Amino acid sequence: MSVNRAMLQAAFDIVELLHKEGISAIIAGGAARDIFFGVSPKDFDIICAGVDHYRITDVLLKANLNFKQ
C-alpha cells in the first residue's frame, strides 16, 4: 500500500500533537528516507523518546486517533 498526501499530513500532524504534549517524537525508518529522496513511503514509523507507551496511548486516545501498539 502506498500512502497519499492526506496520510503524509496525518503523520506530521501526529508528531506535532505529540510535541504539543511535551513528547519528543520524529518520523523515522524507511519513511524518513523515502521522504528525503522524494519517494512515496509505504508506512510511517514514529519514534518517541523518554516517555512510556502509556503516556503516548493516553495522548492518542484523547485525540480520538485509531492506532496500533
N, CA, C, O and CB atoms as a CASP TS submission, in Angstrom:
PFRMAT TS
TARGET T0000
AUTHOR 0000-0000-0000
METHOD Language model
MODEL 1
PARENT N/A
ATOM      1  N   MET     1       0.838  -1.178   0.000  1.00  0.00           N
ATOM      2  CA  MET     1       0.000   0.000   0.000  1.00  0.00           C
ATOM      3  C   MET     1       0.885   1.244   0.000  1.00  0.00           C
ATOM      4  O   MET     1       1.815   1.351   0.800  1.00  0.00           O
ATOM      5  CB  MET     1      -0.955  -0.003   1.215  1.00  0.00           C
ATOM      6  N   SER     2       0.606   2.139  -0.857  1.00  0.00           N
ATOM      7  CA  SER     2       1.321   3.396  -0.934  1.00  0.00           C
ATOM      8  C   SER     2       0.483   4.463  -0.238  1.00  0.00           C
ATOM      9  O   SER     2      -0.746   4.440  -0.311  1.00  0.00           O
ATOM     10  CB  SER     2       1.622   3.785  -2.412  1.00  0.00           C
ATOM     11  N   VAL     3       1.141   5.384   0.427  1.00  0.00           N
ATOM     12  CA  VAL     3       0.399   6.417   1.149  1.00  0.00           C
ATOM     13  C   VAL     3       0.091   7.587   0.235  1.00  0.00           C
ATOM     14  O   VAL     3       0.786   7.828  -0.751  1.00  0.00           O
ATOM     15  CB  VAL     3       1.187   6.897   2.374  1.00  0.00           C
ATOM     16  N   ASN     4      -0.966   8.308   0.581  1.00  0.00           N
ATOM     17  CA  ASN     4      -1.318   9.507  -0.176  1.00  0.00           C
ATOM     18  C   ASN     4      -0.957  10.747   0.630  1.00  0.00           C
ATOM     19  O   ASN     4      -0.455  10.645   1.750  1.00  0.00           O
ATOM     20  CB  ASN     4      -2.824   9.512  -0.535  1.00  0.00           C
ATOM     21  N   ARG     5      -1.210  11.900   0.064  1.00  0.00           N
ATOM     22  CA  ARG     5      -0.843  13.166   0.700  1.00  0.00           C
ATOM     23  C   ARG     5      -1.528  13.337   2.058  1.00  0.00           C
ATOM     24  O   ARG     5      -0.919  13.854   2.995  1.00  0.00           O
ATOM     25  CB  ARG     5      -1.204  14.336  -0.215  1.00  0.00           C
ATOM     26  N   ALA     6      -2.779  12.911   2.172  1.00  0.00           N
ATOM     27  CA  ALA     6      -3.509  13.033   3.436  1.00  0.00           C
ATOM     28  C   ALA     6      -2.865  12.186   4.527  1.00  0.00           C
ATOM     29  O   ALA     6      -2.804  12.602   5.684  1.00  0.00           O
ATOM     30  CB  ALA     6      -4.974  12.622   3.250  1.00  0.00           C
ATOM     31  N   MET     7      -2.386  11.003   4.163  1.00  0.00           N
ATOM     32  CA  MET     7      -1.729  10.134   5.144  1.00  0.00           C
ATOM     33  C   MET     7      -0.392  10.734   5.576  1.00  0.00           C
ATOM     34  O   MET     7      -0.021  10.652   6.747  1.00  0.00           O
ATOM     35  CB  MET     7      -1.516   8.719   4.560  1.00  0.00           C
ATOM     36  N   LEU     8       0.321  11.328   4.643  1.00  0.00           N
ATOM     37  CA  LEU     8       1.581  12.001   4.964  1.00  0.00           C
ATOM     38  C   LEU     8       1.323  13.148   5.937  1.00  0.00           C
ATOM     39  O   LEU     8       2.039  13.302   6.926  1.00  0.00           O
ATOM     40  CB  LEU     8       2.267  12.526   3.677  1.00  0.00           C
ATOM     41  N   GLN     9       0.294  13.952   5.652  1.00  0.00           N
ATOM     42  CA  GLN     9      -0.044  15.060   6.537  1.00  0.00           C
ATOM     43  C   GLN     9      -0.463  14.552   7.909  1.00  0.00           C
ATOM     44  O   GLN     9      -0.119  15.159   8.923  1.00  0.00           O
ATOM     45  CB  GLN     9      -1.157  15.910   5.927  1.00  0.00           C
ATOM     46  N   ALA    10      -1.198  13.450   7.953  1.00  0.00           N
ATOM     47  CA  ALA    10      -1.637  12.878   9.226  1.00  0.00           C
ATOM     48  C   ALA    10      -0.437  12.474  10.081  1.00  0.00           C
ATOM     49  O   ALA    10      -0.441  12.685  11.294  1.00  0.00           O
ATOM     50  CB  ALA    10      -2.550  11.662   8.984  1.00  0.00           C
ATOM     51  N   ALA    11       0.584  11.896   9.458  1.00  0.00           N
ATOM     52  CA  ALA    11       1.784  11.504  10.205  1.00  0.00           C
ATOM     53  C   ALA    11       2.451  12.733  10.816  1.00  0.00           C
ATOM     54  O   ALA    11       2.849  12.714  11.981  1.00  0.00           O
ATOM     55  CB  ALA    11       2.779  10.754   9.288  1.00  0.00           C
ATOM     56  N   PHE    12       2.572  13.796  10.031  1.00  0.00           N
ATOM     57  CA  PHE    12       3.156  15.029  10.554  1.00  0.00           C
ATOM     58  C   PHE    12       2.271  15.644  11.633  1.00  0.00           C
ATOM     59  O   PHE    12       2.783  16.209  12.600  1.00  0.00           O
ATOM     60  CB  PHE    12       3.380  16.034   9.421  1.00  0.00           C
ATOM     61  N   ASP    13       0.964  15.544  11.486  1.00  0.00           N
ATOM     62  CA  ASP    13       0.033  16.059  12.498  1.00  0.00           C
ATOM     63  C   ASP    13       0.183  15.308  13.822  1.00  0.00           C
ATOM     64  O   ASP    13       0.103  15.912  14.892  1.00  0.00           O
ATOM     65  CB  ASP    13      -1.417  15.950  11.995  1.00  0.00           C
ATOM     66  N   ILE    14       0.400  14.000  13.751  1.00  0.00           N
ATOM     67  CA  ILE    14       0.585  13.206  14.975  1.00  0.00           C
ATOM     68  C   ILE    14       1.872  13.619  15.679  1.00  0.00           C
ATOM     69  O   ILE    14       1.895  13.767  16.901  1.00  0.00           O
ATOM     70  CB  ILE    14       0.613  11.691  14.649  1.00  0.00           C
ATOM     71  N   VAL    15       2.938  13.802  14.912  1.00  0.00           N
ATOM     72  CA  VAL    15       4.199  14.252  15.510  1.00  0.00           C
ATOM     73  C   VAL    15       3.996  15.617  16.170  1.00  0.00           C
ATOM     74  O   VAL    15       4.476  15.848  17.279  1.00  0.00           O
ATOM     75  CB  VAL    15       5.327  14.326  14.437  1.00  0.00           C
ATOM     76  N   GLU    16       3.290  16.514  15.494  1.00  0.00           N
ATOM     77  CA  GLU    16       3.024  17.836  16.057  1.00  0.00           C
ATOM     78  C   GLU    16       2.193  17.733  17.337  1.00  0.00           C
ATOM     79  O   GLU    16       2.479  18.427  18.312  1.00  0.00           O
ATOM     80  CB  GLU    16       2.302  18.717  15.029  1.00  0.00           C
ATOM     81  N   LEU    17       1.178  16.883  17.346  1.00  0.00           N
ATOM     82  CA  LEU    17       0.355  16.663  18.539  1.00  0.00           C
ATOM     83  C   LEU    17       1.220  16.183  19.708  1.00  0.00           C
ATOM     84  O   LEU    17       1.102  16.686  20.825  1.00  0.00           O
ATOM     85  CB  LEU    17      -0.764  15.636  18.245  1.00  0.00           C
ATOM     86  N   LEU    18       2.080  15.216  19.442  1.00  0.00           N
ATOM     87  CA  LEU    18       2.965  14.700  20.491  1.00  0.00           C
ATOM     88  C   LEU    18       3.891  15.796  21.007  1.00  0.00           C
ATOM     89  O   LEU    18       4.117  15.896  22.213  1.00  0.00           O
ATOM     90  CB  LEU    18       3.791  13.513  19.964  1.00  0.00           C
ATOM     91  N   HIS    19       4.428  16.619  20.110  1.00  0.00           N
ATOM     92  CA  HIS    19       5.289  17.722  20.537  1.00  0.00           C
ATOM     93  C   HIS    19       4.530  18.688  21.443  1.00  0.00           C
ATOM     94  O   HIS    19       5.061  19.141  22.457  1.00  0.00           O
ATOM     95  CB  HIS    19       5.847  18.469  19.316  1.00  0.00           C
ATOM     96  N   LYS    20       3.295  19.000  21.077  1.00  0.00           N
ATOM     97  CA  LYS    20       2.488  19.916  21.890  1.00  0.00           C
ATOM     98  C   LYS    20       2.240  19.361  23.285  1.00  0.00           C
ATOM     99  O   LYS    20       2.026  20.118  24.232  1.00  0.00           O
ATOM    100  CB  LYS    20       1.156  20.197  21.205  1.00  0.00           C
ATOM    101  N   GLU    21       2.271  18.040  23.409  1.00  0.00           N
ATOM    102  CA  GLU    21       2.083  17.386  24.706  1.00  0.00           C
ATOM    103  C   GLU    21       3.413  17.188  25.433  1.00  0.00           C
ATOM    104  O   GLU    21       3.461  16.537  26.477  1.00  0.00           O
ATOM    105  CB  GLU    21       1.385  16.037  24.522  1.00  0.00           C
ATOM    106  N   GLY    22       4.485  17.746  24.886  1.00  0.00           N
ATOM    107  CA  GLY    22       5.800  17.660  25.528  1.00  0.00           C
ATOM    108  C   GLY    22       6.543  16.358  25.274  1.00  0.00           C
ATOM    109  O   GLY    22       7.481  16.022  25.996  1.00  0.00           O
ATOM    110  N   ILE    23       6.125  15.627  24.252  1.00  0.00           N
ATOM    111  CA  ILE    23       6.746  14.340  23.927  1.00  0.00           C
ATOM    112  C   ILE    23       7.654  14.521  22.716  1.00  0.00           C
ATOM    113  O   ILE    23       7.225  15.012  21.672  1.00  0.00           O
ATOM    114  CB  ILE    23       5.664  13.244  23.648  1.00  0.00           C
ATOM    115  N   SER    24       8.903  14.124  22.867  1.00  0.00           N
ATOM    116  CA  SER    24       9.852  14.182  21.764  1.00  0.00           C
ATOM    117  C   SER    24       9.530  13.066  20.780  1.00  0.00           C
ATOM    118  O   SER    24       9.561  11.890  21.140  1.00  0.00           O
ATOM    119  CB  SER    24      11.315  14.067  22.276  1.00  0.00           C
ATOM    120  N   ALA    25       9.218  13.435  19.528  1.00  0.00           N
ATOM    121  CA  ALA    25       8.814  12.446  18.530  1.00  0.00           C
ATOM    122  C   ALA    25       9.339  12.838  17.155  1.00  0.00           C
ATOM    123  O   ALA    25       9.431  14.021  16.827  1.00  0.00           O
ATOM    124  CB  ALA    25       7.281  12.302  18.498  1.00  0.00           C
ATOM    125  N   ILE    26       9.682  11.827  16.351  1.00  0.00           N
ATOM    126  CA  ILE    26      10.133  12.057  14.976  1.00  0.00           C
ATOM    127  C   ILE    26       9.584  10.963  14.065  1.00  0.00           C
ATOM    128  O   ILE    26       9.263   9.863  14.516  1.00  0.00           O
ATOM    129  CB  ILE    26      11.686  12.099  14.901  1.00  0.00           C
ATOM    130  N   ILE    27       9.483  11.282  12.781  1.00  0.00           N
ATOM    131  CA  ILE    27       9.196  10.262  11.773  1.00  0.00           C
ATOM    132  C   ILE    27      10.534   9.629  11.429  1.00  0.00           C
ATOM    133  O   ILE    27      11.502  10.332  11.138  1.00  0.00           O
ATOM    134  CB  ILE    27       8.477  10.868  10.484  1.00  0.00           C
ATOM    135  N   ALA    28      10.591   8.305  11.462  1.00  0.00           N
ATOM    136  CA  ALA    28      11.862   7.608  11.291  1.00  0.00           C
ATOM    137  C   ALA    28      11.724   6.448  10.312  1.00  0.00           C
ATOM    138  O   ALA    28      10.683   6.268   9.680  1.00  0.00           O
ATOM    139  CB  ALA    28      12.376   7.099  12.639  1.00  0.00           C
ATOM    140  N   GLY    29      12.776   5.680  10.202  1.00  0.00           N
ATOM    141  CA  GLY    29      12.755   4.472   9.394  1.00  0.00           C
ATOM    142  C   GLY    29      12.693   4.766   7.911  1.00  0.00           C
ATOM    143  O   GLY    29      13.153   5.810   7.447  1.00  0.00           O
ATOM    144  N   GLY    30      12.122   3.837   7.179  1.00  0.00           N
ATOM    145  CA  GLY    30      12.047   3.935   5.730  1.00  0.00           C
ATOM    146  C   GLY    30      11.287   5.150   5.251  1.00  0.00           C
ATOM    147  O   GLY    30      11.604   5.694   4.193  1.00  0.00           O
ATOM    148  N   ALA    31      10.295   5.589   6.000  1.00  0.00           N
ATOM    149  CA  ALA    31       9.507   6.756   5.594  1.00  0.00           C
ATOM    150  C   ALA    31      10.380   8.010   5.543  1.00  0.00           C
ATOM    151  O   ALA    31      10.280   8.801   4.606  1.00  0.00           O
ATOM    152  CB  ALA    31       8.325   6.970   6.562  1.00  0.00           C
ATOM    153  N   ALA    32      11.234   8.189   6.548  1.00  0.00           N
ATOM    154  CA  ALA    32      12.120   9.357   6.565  1.00  0.00           C
ATOM    155  C   ALA    32      13.045   9.330   5.354  1.00  0.00           C
ATOM    156  O   ALA    32      13.251  10.356   4.706  1.00  0.00           O
ATOM    157  CB  ALA    32      12.948   9.400   7.872  1.00  0.00           C
ATOM    158  N   ARG    33      13.594   8.176   5.050  1.00  0.00           N
ATOM    159  CA  ARG    33      14.465   8.027   3.875  1.00  0.00           C
ATOM    160  C   ARG    33      13.693   8.319   2.593  1.00  0.00           C
ATOM    161  O   ARG    33      14.163   9.053   1.724  1.00  0.00           O
ATOM    162  CB  ARG    33      15.067   6.605   3.819  1.00  0.00           C
ATOM    163  N   ASP    34      12.488   7.730   2.486  1.00  0.00           N
ATOM    164  CA  ASP    34      11.684   7.899   1.279  1.00  0.00           C
ATOM    165  C   ASP    34      11.303   9.360   1.058  1.00  0.00           C
ATOM    166  O   ASP    34      11.381   9.858  -0.065  1.00  0.00           O
ATOM    167  CB  ASP    34      10.428   7.040   1.358  1.00  0.00           C
ATOM    168  N   ILE    35      10.893  10.045   2.116  1.00  0.00           N
ATOM    169  CA  ILE    35      10.533  11.457   2.003  1.00  0.00           C
ATOM    170  C   ILE    35      11.746  12.261   1.524  1.00  0.00           C
ATOM    171  O   ILE    35      11.619  13.126   0.656  1.00  0.00           O
ATOM    172  CB  ILE    35      10.015  12.004   3.365  1.00  0.00           C
ATOM    173  N   PHE    36      12.906  11.975   2.086  1.00  0.00           N
ATOM    174  CA  PHE    36      14.125  12.680   1.701  1.00  0.00           C
ATOM    175  C   PHE    36      14.412  12.527   0.215  1.00  0.00           C
ATOM    176  O   PHE    36      14.813  13.484  -0.447  1.00  0.00           O
ATOM    177  CB  PHE    36      15.306  12.173   2.511  1.00  0.00           C
ATOM    178  N   PHE    37      14.205  11.311  -0.310  1.00  0.00           N
ATOM    179  CA  PHE    37      14.513  11.043  -1.713  1.00  0.00           C
ATOM    180  C   PHE    37      13.318  11.250  -2.651  1.00  0.00           C
ATOM    181  O   PHE    37      13.407  10.938  -3.839  1.00  0.00           O
ATOM    182  CB  PHE    37      15.018   9.633  -1.852  1.00  0.00           C
ATOM    183  N   GLY    38      12.201  11.773  -2.127  1.00  0.00           N
ATOM    184  CA  GLY    38      11.050  12.070  -2.969  1.00  0.00           C
ATOM    185  C   GLY    38      10.256  10.856  -3.406  1.00  0.00           C
ATOM    186  O   GLY    38       9.560  10.894  -4.421  1.00  0.00           O
ATOM    187  N   VAL    39      10.359   9.766  -2.634  1.00  0.00           N
ATOM    188  CA  VAL    39       9.635   8.530  -2.928  1.00  0.00           C
ATOM    189  C   VAL    39       8.437   8.445  -1.992  1.00  0.00           C
ATOM    190  O   VAL    39       8.524   8.880  -0.843  1.00  0.00           O
ATOM    191  CB  VAL    39      10.560   7.273  -2.773  1.00  0.00           C
ATOM    192  N   SER    40       7.327   7.897  -2.457  1.00  0.00           N
ATOM    193  CA  SER    40       6.147   7.745  -1.612  1.00  0.00           C
ATOM    194  C   SER    40       6.367   6.613  -0.605  1.00  0.00           C
ATOM    195  O   SER    40       6.569   5.467  -1.007  1.00  0.00           O
ATOM    196  CB  SER    40       4.890   7.471  -2.474  1.00  0.00           C
ATOM    197  N   PRO    41       6.329   6.915   0.700  1.00  0.00           N
ATOM    198  CA  PRO    41       6.523   5.878   1.717  1.00  0.00           C
ATOM    199  C   PRO    41       5.371   4.870   1.720  1.00  0.00           C
ATOM    200  O   PRO    41       4.262   5.179   1.285  1.00  0.00           O
ATOM    201  CB  PRO    41       6.661   6.518   3.104  1.00  0.00           C
ATOM    202  N   LYS    42       5.649   3.675   2.210  1.00  0.00           N
ATOM    203  CA  LYS    42       4.607   2.645   2.342  1.00  0.00           C
ATOM    204  C   LYS    42       3.883   2.770   3.677  1.00  0.00           C
ATOM    205  O   LYS    42       2.703   2.439   3.789  1.00  0.00           O
ATOM    206  CB  LYS    42       5.218   1.237   2.205  1.00  0.00           C
ATOM    207  N   ASP    43       4.599   3.247   4.680  1.00  0.00           N
ATOM    208  CA  ASP    43       4.026   3.423   6.015  1.00  0.00           C
ATOM    209  C   ASP    43       4.909   4.404   6.783  1.00  0.00           C
ATOM    210  O   ASP    43       5.922   4.883   6.274  1.00  0.00           O
ATOM    211  CB  ASP    43       3.907   2.050   6.776  1.00  0.00           C
ATOM    212  N   PHE    44       4.502   4.690   8.019  1.00  0.00           N
ATOM    213  CA  PHE    44       5.249   5.637   8.837  1.00  0.00           C
ATOM    214  C   PHE    44       5.565   5.023  10.194  1.00  0.00           C
ATOM    215  O   PHE    44       4.713   4.402  10.828  1.00  0.00           O
ATOM    216  CB  PHE    44       4.462   6.947   9.009  1.00  0.00           C
ATOM    217  N   ASP    45       6.800   5.210  10.621  1.00  0.00           N
ATOM    218  CA  ASP    45       7.215   4.848  11.969  1.00  0.00           C
ATOM    219  C   ASP    45       7.454   6.154  12.707  1.00  0.00           C
ATOM    220  O   ASP    45       8.193   7.018  12.236  1.00  0.00           O
ATOM    221  CB  ASP    45       8.504   3.927  11.968  1.00  0.00           C
ATOM    222  N   ILE    46       6.828   6.292  13.861  1.00  0.00           N
ATOM    223  CA  ILE    46       7.042   7.471  14.691  1.00  0.00           C
ATOM    224  C   ILE    46       7.724   7.004  15.965  1.00  0.00           C
ATOM    225  O   ILE    46       7.204   6.158  16.693  1.00  0.00           O
ATOM    226  CB  ILE    46       5.693   8.223  15.001  1.00  0.00           C
ATOM    227  N   ILE    47       8.898   7.567  16.222  1.00  0.00           N
ATOM    228  CA  ILE    47       9.669   7.205  17.409  1.00  0.00           C
ATOM    229  C   ILE    47       9.475   8.297  18.454  1.00  0.00           C
ATOM    230  O   ILE    47       9.580   9.489  18.162  1.00  0.00           O
ATOM    231  CB  ILE    47      11.189   7.013  17.069  1.00  0.00           C
ATOM    232  N   CYS    48       9.191   7.863  19.678  1.00  0.00           N
ATOM    233  CA  CYS    48       9.046   8.779  20.807  1.00  0.00           C
ATOM    234  C   CYS    48      10.120   8.435  21.825  1.00  0.00           C
ATOM    235  O   CYS    48      10.343   7.265  22.138  1.00  0.00           O
ATOM    236  CB  CYS    48       7.612   8.693  21.442  1.00  0.00           C
ATOM    237  N   ALA    49      10.779   9.459  22.335  1.00  0.00           N
ATOM    238  CA  ALA    49      11.884   9.233  23.271  1.00  0.00           C
ATOM    239  C   ALA    49      11.542   9.751  24.667  1.00  0.00           C
ATOM    240  O   ALA    49      10.879  10.777  24.824  1.00  0.00           O
ATOM    241  CB  ALA    49      13.164   9.909  22.760  1.00  0.00           C
ATOM    242  N   GLY    50      12.006   9.024  25.660  1.00  0.00           N
ATOM    243  CA  GLY    50      11.899   9.481  27.038  1.00  0.00           C
ATOM    244  C   GLY    50      10.505   9.437  27.627  1.00  0.00           C
ATOM    245  O   GLY    50      10.210  10.169  28.572  1.00  0.00           O
ATOM    246  N   VAL    51       9.643   8.593  27.087  1.00  0.00           N
ATOM    247  CA  VAL    51       8.270   8.512  27.585  1.00  0.00           C
ATOM    248  C   VAL    51       7.785   7.070  27.432  1.00  0.00           C
ATOM    249  O   VAL    51       8.157   6.384  26.481  1.00  0.00           O
ATOM    250  CB  VAL    51       7.327   9.509  26.820  1.00  0.00           C
ATOM    251  N   ASP    52       6.964   6.620  28.361  1.00  0.00           N
ATOM    252  CA  ASP    52       6.465   5.247  28.232  1.00  0.00           C
ATOM    253  C   ASP    52       5.234   5.200  27.333  1.00  0.00           C
ATOM    254  O   ASP    52       4.613   6.224  27.048  1.00  0.00           O
ATOM    255  CB  ASP    52       6.131   4.661  29.618  1.00  0.00           C
ATOM    256  N   HIS    53       4.899   4.000  26.897  1.00  0.00           N
ATOM    257  CA  HIS    53       3.801   3.854  25.937  1.00  0.00           C
ATOM    258  C   HIS    53       2.441   4.219  26.531  1.00  0.00           C
ATOM    259  O   HIS    53       1.508   4.523  25.788  1.00  0.00           O
ATOM    260  CB  HIS    53       3.759   2.432  25.420  1.00  0.00           C
ATOM    261  N   TYR    54       2.318   4.194  27.853  1.00  0.00           N
ATOM    262  CA  TYR    54       1.042   4.576  28.480  1.00  0.00           C
ATOM    263  C   TYR    54       0.743   6.050  28.232  1.00  0.00           C
ATOM    264  O   TYR    54      -0.399   6.419  27.960  1.00  0.00           O
ATOM    265  CB  TYR    54       1.072   4.289  30.000  1.00  0.00           C
ATOM    266  N   ARG    55       1.760   6.882  28.325  1.00  0.00           N
ATOM    267  CA  ARG    55       1.583   8.333  28.091  1.00  0.00           C
ATOM    268  C   ARG    55       1.201   8.588  26.632  1.00  0.00           C
ATOM    269  O   ARG    55       0.307   9.385  26.350  1.00  0.00           O
ATOM    270  CB  ARG    55       2.887   9.118  28.451  1.00  0.00           C
ATOM    271  N   ILE    56       1.874   7.918  25.721  1.00  0.00           N
ATOM    272  CA  ILE    56       1.579   8.084  24.296  1.00  0.00           C
ATOM    273  C   ILE    56       0.161   7.608  23.996  1.00  0.00           C
ATOM    274  O   ILE    56      -0.587   8.279  23.284  1.00  0.00           O
ATOM    275  CB  ILE    56       2.603   7.309  23.429  1.00  0.00           C
ATOM    276  N   THR    57      -0.206   6.452  24.540  1.00  0.00           N
ATOM    277  CA  THR    57      -1.552   5.914  24.353  1.00  0.00           C
ATOM    278  C   THR    57      -2.594   6.908  24.853  1.00  0.00           C
ATOM    279  O   THR    57      -3.614   7.123  24.199  1.00  0.00           O
ATOM    280  CB  THR    57      -1.705   4.566  25.082  1.00  0.00           C
ATOM    281  N   ASP    58      -2.341   7.508  26.002  1.00  0.00           N
ATOM    282  CA  ASP    58      -3.267   8.487  26.573  1.00  0.00           C
ATOM    283  C   ASP    58      -3.461   9.674  25.633  1.00  0.00           C
ATOM    284  O   ASP    58      -4.591  10.106  25.404  1.00  0.00           O
ATOM    285  CB  ASP    58      -2.756   8.973  27.935  1.00  0.00           C
ATOM    286  N   VAL    59      -2.380  10.197  25.097  1.00  0.00           N
ATOM    287  CA  VAL    59      -2.457  11.341  24.176  1.00  0.00           C
ATOM    288  C   VAL    59      -3.250  10.971  22.924  1.00  0.00           C
ATOM    289  O   VAL    59      -4.112  11.733  22.486  1.00  0.00           O
ATOM    290  CB  VAL    59      -1.039  11.821  23.785  1.00  0.00           C
ATOM    291  N   LEU    60      -2.961   9.808  22.351  1.00  0.00           N
ATOM    292  CA  LEU    60      -3.642   9.389  21.127  1.00  0.00           C
ATOM    293  C   LEU    60      -5.125   9.116  21.363  1.00  0.00           C
ATOM    294  O   LEU    60      -5.962   9.446  20.523  1.00  0.00           O
ATOM    295  CB  LEU    60      -2.975   8.147  20.558  1.00  0.00           C
ATOM    296  N   LEU    61      -5.448   8.513  22.509  1.00  0.00           N
ATOM    297  CA  LEU    61      -6.853   8.259  22.829  1.00  0.00           C
ATOM    298  C   LEU    61      -7.625   9.556  23.038  1.00  0.00           C
ATOM    299  O   LEU    61      -8.763   9.682  22.585  1.00  0.00           O
ATOM    300  CB  LEU    61      -6.961   7.387  24.074  1.00  0.00           C
ATOM    301  N   LYS    62      -7.011  10.520  23.723  1.00  0.00           N
ATOM    302  CA  LYS    62      -7.669  11.816  23.952  1.00  0.00           C
ATOM    303  C   LYS    62      -7.927  12.543  22.634  1.00  0.00           C
ATOM    304  O   LYS    62      -8.868  13.329  22.528  1.00  0.00           O
ATOM    305  CB  LYS    62      -6.811  12.698  24.877  1.00  0.00           C
ATOM    306  N   ALA    63      -7.088  12.277  21.632  1.00  0.00           N
ATOM    307  CA  ALA    63      -7.257  12.908  20.317  1.00  0.00           C
ATOM    308  C   ALA    63      -8.181  12.085  19.414  1.00  0.00           C
ATOM    309  O   ALA    63      -8.367  12.418  18.244  1.00  0.00           O
ATOM    310  CB  ALA    63      -5.890  13.092  19.639  1.00  0.00           C
ATOM    311  N   ASN    64      -8.758  11.008  19.964  1.00  0.00           N
ATOM    312  CA  ASN    64      -9.656  10.120  19.208  1.00  0.00           C
ATOM    313  C   ASN    64      -9.003   9.542  17.950  1.00  0.00           C
ATOM    314  O   ASN    64      -9.641   9.442  16.901  1.00  0.00           O
ATOM    315  CB  ASN    64     -10.916  10.874  18.819  1.00  0.00           C
ATOM    316  N   LEU    65      -7.724   9.163  18.064  1.00  0.00           N
ATOM    317  CA  LEU    65      -6.993   8.583  16.937  1.00  0.00           C
ATOM    318  C   LEU    65      -6.999   7.065  17.037  1.00  0.00           C
ATOM    319  O   LEU    65      -6.863   6.506  18.125  1.00  0.00           O
ATOM    320  CB  LEU    65      -5.544   9.114  16.891  1.00  0.00           C
ATOM    321  N   ASN    66      -7.155   6.405  15.902  1.00  0.00           N
ATOM    322  CA  ASN    66      -7.019   4.961  15.833  1.00  0.00           C
ATOM    323  C   ASN    66      -5.544   4.634  15.638  1.00  0.00           C
ATOM    324  O   ASN    66      -4.863   5.283  14.844  1.00  0.00           O
ATOM    325  CB  ASN    66      -7.890   4.362  14.685  1.00  0.00           C
ATOM    326  N   PHE    67      -5.052   3.642  16.351  1.00  0.00           N
ATOM    327  CA  PHE    67      -3.637   3.306  16.236  1.00  0.00           C
ATOM    328  C   PHE    67      -3.396   1.859  16.616  1.00  0.00           C
ATOM    329  O   PHE    67      -4.238   1.217  17.243  1.00  0.00           O
ATOM    330  CB  PHE    67      -2.792   4.228  17.113  1.00  0.00           C
ATOM    331  N   LYS    68      -2.227   1.351  16.226  1.00  0.00           N
ATOM    332  CA  LYS    68      -1.787   0.006  16.617  1.00  0.00           C
ATOM    333  C   LYS    68      -0.624   0.152  17.575  1.00  0.00           C
ATOM    334  O   LYS    68       0.221   1.033  17.424  1.00  0.00           O
ATOM    335  CB  LYS    68      -1.382  -0.857  15.373  1.00  0.00           C
ATOM    336  N   GLN    69      -0.597  -0.736  18.572  1.00  0.00           N
ATOM    337  CA  GLN    69       0.527  -0.729  19.507  1.00  0.00           C
ATOM    338  C   GLN    69       1.529  -1.752  19.115  1.00  0.00           C
ATOM    339  O   GLN    69       2.553  -1.901  19.781  1.00  0.00           O
ATOM    340  CB  GLN    69       0.068  -0.975  20.925  1.00  0.00           C
TER
END
